[in-house]
Amino acid sequence: MSGTMPGQRELGRRELLRLGLFAGLIGLAGCGRGSEAPLLRATPETLPKKWRRILPKPWSYKPLNADLGREPFSSALEQGADLLALGDGWLASLPEQELQPIDAAALEDRLDDLQARTFMASLGPALHSRVLPVGVSPWVLLFRQGDPWLSQARSSWQVLLDPALKGLVVLPQSPRLLMALAERMEVPDGLRLLRTQAYASDDRQGLNWLTQGKARVAVLPLQRCMHSLRRDPRLSVVLPNSGAPLNWTVLVRSALTREPLPQSWVKQSWDKPLLGQLLAGGWIPPLPRAELHRALGTIPKAYQSIVLPSQEVWSRCWSLPPLTATQQVELEQRWSQSTP
């Protein structure tokens, strides 16, 4: 992990671009984006295709390639995107002044108290009003021919430290996520030990490493697993009873847009029949559990307890809100010290 955090890269260029953009804010407010259709940007894997394809007119969608060495979502705002869908891990790279309030009280009122509102509160007062969670997916353990480890995996993430899995684990690229997992392991020096288990650190290509390589287990968001689980009988999935980190998908609005959030589109994904279809794909709308359980019949029985785990297990899951500058420095230091 480099010594430069995301918000520090190319600061001079970014600041000049932002000053130029906001200098023209008054003029833009008068004409919006002209005759162009309002634009939603997201990486292809961020939103379920079934939902993305019913984006109402005149809205249009343009895929975004997330180069992890840059700041793709900030760049998309600078290029004129009205609305962004992104994972919560990218929120720290978006300065608050580039966003405006979501202004969707009817949707915010439907958020569940157990996880969604807790996640929102953790963002702080400025981001709280500028972010709308629209879906969540727990990180899970996806095994290939994993029978020797399934029982232990149901208890905790510590299964990843099994000596028999050394060099056979596909880990996420996020140092922070690995730290969060290591903190749940009852062993000294857990982070360093976890890193020594890696076959690869590449969750974006985790399924390929697992199904086509030597890896036996991958740590992935549930929504990336469901399609392969139905097609490949070698695969099995576990959400440990100790809980899991949560992978949130959120919507944010550009400070320069005049377009309101397409609330009817969001509402469609939170109501039947689309609600059940998305749940079956491992995409969990941030609604009260009672509402989600009404769509339980759309989920294959083998995966119902994973997509909608018990209240007890769900309450043990946790979110990872944006870090402060001081916390980022501490994270880098801890990561460096854990190098195998």
Secondary structure, DSSP 4 states (H G I P E B T S, - for coil): --SS-GGGTTHHHHHHHHHHHHHTHHHHHHHTTTTSPPEEEE-TTTS-HHHHTTPPTT-EEEE----TTS-HHHHHHHTT-SEEEEEGGGGGGS-GGGEE----HHHHTTS-TTTHHHHHHHT-HHHHTT-EEEEEEEEEEEEES-TTTHHHHHH-GGGGG-GGGTT-EEE-S-HHHHHHHHHTS-STTHHHHHHHTEEEE-GGGHHHHHHHSS--EEEEEGGGTHHHHHH-TTEEEE--TT--BEEEEEEEEETT--PPP-HHHHHHHTSTTHHHHHHHTT-B-S--HHHHHTTGGGS-GGGHHHHS--HHHHHH-B--PPPPHHHHHHHHHHHHHT--
